[in-house]
Amino acid sequence: MALLADLHNHSCLSPCGSLLLSPRVLAERAARRGVKVLALTDHNSSLNCPAFAKLCPPLGLLPLFGMEATTQEEIHVLCLFVNLQASLAFSEYAYSILMPFPNNPEKGGDQVYVDEEDAIEGEVEYYLVNPLDLSVDNIGAKVAEYGGLVIPAHVDKPAFSITSQLGVMIKGSWAAVECTCIPPAVDRMPLDTLGYPLITSSDAHFPEHVGRRPFELDTNLEELAPRGLSGGADLDVLRRALAKRTAG
């Protein structure tokens, strides 16, 4: 039986996201929508993933961790990890190569990370939407060094996508490609995605966005999480399940 998955979601850490969308609210709303595999992917940071890791298993959710990274070309790429510590290590690396431009909460938005009860633990100094000093050509290999996989985000959008920034889809170590159109329109993409598997994701920035564009992952929880929801997902199983998706 296929699992409903949603691999692109923000929280109150992302300056363009709502302060109401804490990791707790994200997990609770996704569970109510029937999602079983859920990722938290704030802009260039995984600092809300520790709370997310605690909240998901009691709700029957298998959590994935990571970020929506911004490359030098201002292309958004989902960087996903099955291991929380690997995600946090990559997050620390990403922050070290983030353009060091201080955030102004009144203009850019708040960037807070919280615990599982929504208590604020801290605020990030540098503006998280700025690009990393990492190119789209190199991001896949760098994420792989930390044990993760990469998926170009919303490739059919007119901003912050591979196609908006480069004009065309390019080859890379992509586990899949994310688009915003909902099946069955997904098999009539208006651009050439080079045969990569296609997924949709909610790209939630506000509570009402959660669960709006999940997709079916052709696997089961026992195969994807052999040690249980708290034991983490199997990266190879996740890759194989993504590879079964309709190609663009």
C-alpha positions in Angstrom: 0.0 0.0 0.0 1.4 3.4 -1.0 2.2 6.0 1.6 1.1 9.6 1.4 4.3 11.8 1.5 5.0 15.5 1.7 8.6 16.4 1.4 8.6 20.2 1.3 7.3 22.2 4.3 8.4 25.3 6.2 7.9 26.4 9.8 8.3 29.5 11.9 12.0 29.3 11.3 11.6 30.4 7.7 11.3 34.3 7.6 8.6 34.0 4.9 6.6 31.5 7.0 4.0 32.1 9.6 4.9 32.2 13.3 1.8 30.0 13.8 3.4 27.2 11.8 5.5 25.6 14.4 6.8 22.0 14.0 4.0 20.9 16.3 1.3 22.5 14.1 2.9 21.2 10.9 3.0 17.6 12.3 -0.6 17.7 13.7 -2.1 19.1 10.6 -0.3 16.7 8.3 -1.4 13.7 10.4 -5.0 14.9 10.1 -4.6 15.0 6.3 -3.4 11.4 6.2 0.2 12.1 5.5 2.6 9.4 6.7 6.0 10.6 5.5 6.7 14.2 6.3 9.7 16.4 5.8 10.6 19.8 7.4 12.6 21.9 5.0 13.1 25.5 6.2 15.2 27.9 4.2 18.9 27.0 4.7 18.5 25.6 8.2 17.4 22.5 10.1 17.2 24.1 13.5 13.5 23.2 14.0 14.1 19.6 13.2 14.9 18.4 16.7 11.4 19.3 17.9 10.0 17.9 14.7 11.7 14.6 15.3 10.1 14.2 18.7 6.6 15.2 17.6 6.2 13.0 14.5 6.3 9.4 15.7 3.5 9.7 18.3 1.3 11.0 15.5 2.1 8.1 13.3 4.4 10.1 11.0 7.8 9.1 9.7 9.9 12.3 9.8 12.5 13.4 7.3 14.9 16.2 8.0 16.6 18.9 6.0 16.2 22.2 4.3 15.3 24.1 1.2 18.8 25.3 0.2 19.4 28.3 -2.0 22.4 27.9 -4.3 24.7 30.6 -5.7 22.4 30.8 -8.7 19.4 31.4 -6.3 17.9 28.0 -7.2 16.0 26.3 -4.5 16.9 22.6 -3.8 15.4 20.3 -1.2 18.2 18.6 0.8 16.7 15.6 2.7 18.2 13.4 5.4 16.8 10.3 7.2 19.1 11.0 10.1 18.6 14.0 12.4 22.2 14.5 13.3 23.3 14.4 9.7 20.8 17.1 8.9 22.0 19.2 11.8 25.6 18.8 10.7 24.7 19.9 7.1 22.7 22.8 8.6 25.8 23.9 10.5 27.9 23.7 7.3 25.2 25.6 5.3 25.1 28.4 7.8 28.9 28.8 7.6 28.6 29.5 3.8 25.4 31.5 4.0 25.7 35.2 2.8 26.3 36.9 6.2 23.6 39.5 5.9 21.8 40.2 9.2 18.1 39.6 9.3 15.8 42.5 10.2 12.6 40.8 11.6 10.5 43.8 10.9 11.4 43.7 7.2 12.5 40.1 6.5 10.4 38.2 9.0 11.1 36.3 12.2 13.5 33.4 12.2 12.8 31.5 15.4 13.5 27.9 16.4 11.3 26.3 19.0 10.9 23.2 21.2 8.2 20.6 20.8 5.8 22.8 23.0 6.3 25.9 20.8 8.6 27.6 23.3 11.1 29.8 21.5 14.7 28.5 22.0 16.5 31.1 19.9 16.5 33.2 16.8 18.9 33.0 13.8 21.0 36.1 13.1 21.6 35.9 9.3 18.8 36.2 6.8 18.1 32.6 5.8 16.6 33.2 2.4 20.0 34.5 1.1 22.1 32.1 -1.1 24.8 29.7 0.1 28.2 29.8 -1.4 27.5 26.5 -3.2 26.6 26.0 -6.8 23.8 23.9 -8.2 26.4 21.7 -9.9 28.0 20.8 -6.6 25.1 20.7 -4.1 24.2 17.1 -4.8 27.7 15.8 -4.1 28.0 17.9 -0.9 24.7 16.7 0.5 25.7 13.1 -0.4 28.8 13.6 1.8 26.4 14.1 4.7 24.3 11.1 3.8 21.4 12.9 2.1 19.6 13.3 -1.2 18.6 16.3 -3.3 15.4 17.2 -5.2 15.2 20.5 -7.2 12.2 22.5 -5.8 9.2 23.7 -7.8 10.9 23.5 -11.2 7.8 24.8 -12.9 7.7 28.1 -11.0 8.8 31.4 -12.5 11.2 32.2 -9.6 13.9 30.4 -7.6 13.8 27.3 -9.7 16.3 25.7 -12.1 14.2 26.7 -15.1 13.7 30.3 -14.0 17.3 30.8 -13.3 19.0 28.7 -16.0 16.2 28.6 -18.6 16.2 24.8 -18.9 16.3 21.7 -16.7 19.8 20.4 -16.1 21.1 17.0 -15.2 22.3 16.3 -11.7 22.2 13.7 -8.9 18.5 14.4 -8.4 16.5 11.7 -6.6 13.4 13.3 -8.1 12.1 16.7 -9.3 9.4 18.7 -7.6 6.6 20.4 -9.5 3.6 22.4 -8.3 0.9 21.0 -10.6 -1.3 18.3 -9.1 -1.9 14.9 -10.8 -3.2 14.1 -13.4 -1.7 17.3 -14.8 1.7 16.2 -13.6 2.0 14.0 -16.6 1.5 17.0 -18.9 4.4 19.1 -17.7 4.9 22.2 -19.9 8.7 21.7 -19.7 11.2 18.9 -20.3 12.3 17.5 -16.9 14.7 15.0 -18.5 13.0 11.9 -17.4 13.5 12.4 -13.7 10.7 11.1 -11.4 8.2 13.8 -10.5 6.7 14.6 -7.1 4.5 17.3 -5.7 4.8 18.8 -2.3 2.8 21.3 -0.2 5.6 23.9 0.2 3.6 25.0 3.3 4.4 28.4 4.7 1.1 28.8 6.6 -1.0 26.3 8.6 -3.7 26.2 5.9 -1.1 25.1 3.3 -0.2 21.9 5.1 -1.2 18.8 3.2 -2.3 20.6 0.1 -0.1 18.7 -2.4 1.1 15.4 -1.1 2.0 12.5 -3.4 2.0 8.7 -3.1 5.2 7.0 -2.3 5.2 3.4 -3.5 6.4 1.6 -0.4 5.1 0.7 3.1 6.2 1.8 6.6 7.7 -1.6 7.5 10.0 -1.4 4.5 10.8 2.3 4.7 11.2 2.3 8.5 12.3 -1.2 9.5 13.2 -0.1 13.0 10.0 1.8 13.5 9.0 5.5 13.2 11.4 6.6 15.9 14.3 4.6 14.2 14.3 6.7 11.1 13.8 5.9 7.4 16.1 3.8 5.1 17.7 6.1 2.6 18.0 3.4 -0.1 14.4 2.4 0.2 13.4 6.0 -0.1 15.5 6.4 -3.2 13.9 3.3 -4.8 10.4 4.5 -3.9 11.0 7.9 -5.5 12.5 6.3 -8.6 9.1 4.5 -9.2 7.3 7.8 -9.6 6.1 8.9 -13.0 8.9 10.4 -15.1 8.8 13.8 -16.6 
